[in-house]
Amino acid sequence: MMTKSSLKIFFLFLLAALTLVQVVCLLSYYLVIPKTGAASAASVSEPVAIKVSTSFPAIDLGVAVARVRPAVVYITGHPATATSSPPPGGTIAFTPASLPGDKMGSGMIIDPAGYILTNHHVASVMTDIRVSLFGHQEGAYAAEIVALDASKDLAVIKINTGSPLPVVTLGNSDLIETADEVLAVGCPFSLEQSVSHGIISDTKRTVNIDGRDYVDLIQTDAAVNSGNSGGPLINVAGEVIGINVAIFAPNRVYCGVGFAIPVNQAKSLLRKIKY
């Protein structure tokens, strides 16, 4: 049997042992655990950052317009035939309105020598055709008809200014897609070189205009009004992808449905012209 002195010594020894264990544990926490934790943290995969693609350039519509606007012209002339009454409501009509007085339309310069692409229904119904240039104060220039293609509703006229003119860049209308952004440039209601913005609503629309079917027209919600005919429909790169031709016009004004001839349909006519 242990004496009181022996028990006292035993408890002192036990207390010392427990104290030593605590010291060892504390040393292990501060010296061993941080190193092990750092190694563990290094072995854990970091979250992968999601990168947003920057392969597509920012769209600057002002730059696109600046590339084409100086080459858009305002075309006027006396009616070659008696004006007709506007069609009944709900019809698709050419954008030059059948209004009393001079006819009007738009066009685009395709060659520095003064060759201008427009619509057949613009050039063919005018006499004494005159062309006003963007930013020119010299007045309008007399124009002559170079080529007409009634089947595609296209025409080429020419002016002589004595100096090279700015030209549009013709794009590839086969590459367009529904919902692409577009801009219509022209001279609606005699407001020269006006710009409107929209999208392509359909790429191959067949519509009946004045009793004739037009096949594979571009449909757009860019505002197209009376006087826009013959003006360019351009993409965000400033390339011409269509020639504005008609609107769904119950009241002969914009209601969200316009049509343009794909520019590729015009290229066969342009290849026949000797510049």
Long-range contacts (C-beta under 8 A, 24 or more apart in sequence): 59-181, 59-236, 61-181, 61-183, 61-197, 61-236, 63-238, 64-183, 64-234, 64-235, 64-236, 64-237, 64-238, 65-183, 65-185, 65-195, 65-234, 65-238, 66-238, 67-168, 67-169, 67-234, 67-237, 67-238, 68-108, 68-168, 68-169, 68-185, 68-232, 68-234, 68-238, 68-240, 69-134, 69-185, 69-193, 69-195, 70-134, 70-135, 70-166, 71-108, 71-109, 71-134, 71-165, 71-166, 71-167, 71-168, 72-106, 72-107, 72-108, 72-109, 72-134, 72-168, 72-185, 72-186, 72-187, 72-193, 72-231, 72-232, 73-106, 73-107, 73-108, 73-109, 73-116, 73-131, 73-132, 73-133, 73-134, 74-104, 74-106, 74-131, 74-132, 74-187, 74-190, 74-192, 74-193, 75-104, 75-105, 75-106, 75-107, 75-116, 75-118, 75-122, 75-123, 75-126, 75-129, 75-130, 75-131, 75-132, 75-143, 75-157, 75-187, 75-230, 76-102, 76-103, 76-104, 76-105, 76-126, 76-129, 76-130, 76-132, 76-140, 77-102, 77-103, 77-125, 77-126, 77-127, 77-128, 77-129, 77-130, 78-102, 78-103, 78-126, 78-127, 78-128, 79-103, 79-125, 79-126, 79-127, 80-124, 80-125, 80-126, 80-127, 81-125, 86-252, 87-249, 89-250, 89-251, 90-248, 90-250, 91-248, 91-249, 91-250, 92-207, 92-208, 92-209, 92-246, 92-247, 92-248, 92-249, 92-259, 93-209, 93-210, 93-246, 93-247, 93-249, 93-252, 94-119, 94-121, 94-209, 94-210, 94-229, 94-245, 94-246, 95-188, 95-224, 95-225, 95-226, 95-227, 95-228, 95-229, 95-244, 95-245, 95-246, 95-247, 95-258, 96-121, 96-122, 96-125, 96-226, 96-227, 96-229, 97-226, 97-227, 97-252, 99-226, 104-187, 104-190, 104-226, 104-227, 105-187, 105-227, 105-229, 105-230, 105-231, 106-185, 106-186, 106-187, 106-227, 106-228, 106-229, 106-230, 106-231, 106-244, 107-131, 107-157, 107-230, 107-231, 108-168, 108-230, 108-231, 108-232, 108-240, 108-243, 109-165, 109-166, 109-167, 109-168, 110-156, 110-167, 110-168, 110-170, 110-270, 111-167, 111-275, 112-164, 112-165, 112-166, 112-167, 113-158, 113-164, 113-165, 113-275, 114-141, 114-158, 114-159, 114-160, 114-161, 114-165, 115-146, 115-156, 115-157, 115-158, 115-273, 115-275, 116-143, 116-156, 116-157, 116-158, 116-159, 117-154, 117-155, 117-156, 117-230, 117-243, 117-266, 117-270, 118-154, 118-155, 118-156, 118-157, 118-229, 118-230, 118-243, 119-153, 119-154, 119-155, 119-229, 119-230, 119-243, 119-245, 119-261, 120-148, 120-149, 120-150, 120-152, 120-153, 120-154, 120-155, 121-153, 121-229, 121-245, 122-155, 122-229, 122-230, 123-148, 123-155, 123-157, 124-148, 124-150, 124-155, 129-157, 131-157, 131-159, 132-192, 133-161, 133-165, 134-192, 134-193, 146-273, 147-269, 147-272, 147-273, 149-269, 152-261, 152-265, 152-266, 152-269, 153-214, 153-245, 153-261, 154-243, 154-261, 154-265, 154-266, 154-269, 155-230, 156-269, 156-270, 156-273, 168-232, 168-234, 168-240, 169-238, 169-239, 169-240, 170-239, 170-240, 170-263, 170-266, 170-267, 171-234, 171-235, 171-237, 171-239, 171-240, 171-241, 171-263, 172-239, 172-241, 172-263, 172-264, 173-218, 173-241, 173-242, 173-262, 173-263, 173-264, 173-265, 174-262, 174-264, 176-200, 176-203, 176-218, 176-235, 176-241, 176-262, 177-203, 178-202, 178-203, 180-235, 180-236, 181-235, 181-236, 182-220, 182-222, 182-233, 182-234, 182-235, 182-236, 182-241, 182-242, 183-222, 183-233, 183-234, 183-236, 184-220, 184-222, 184-223, 184-224, 184-228, 184-231, 184-232, 184-233, 184-234, 184-244, 184-258, 184-260, 185-231, 185-232, 185-234, 186-224, 186-227, 186-228, 186-229, 186-230, 186-231, 186-232, 186-244, 187-227, 187-228, 187-231, 188-223, 188-224, 188-225, 188-226, 188-227, 188-228, 189-225, 189-226, 189-227, 190-227, 191-227, 196-222, 196-223, 196-224, 197-222, 198-222, 198-223, 201-257, 205-259, 207-246, 207-259, 209-245, 209-246, 214-245, 214-246, 214-259, 214-261, 216-262, 216-265, 217-245, 217-246, 217-259, 217-260, 217-261, 217-262, 218-242, 218-259, 218-260, 218-261, 218-262, 219-257, 219-258, 219-259, 220-258, 220-259, 220-260, 221-256, 221-257, 221-258, 222-258, 223-254, 223-258, 224-254, 224-258, 224-259, 224-260, 225-253, 225-254, 226-252, 226-253, 228-258, 233-260
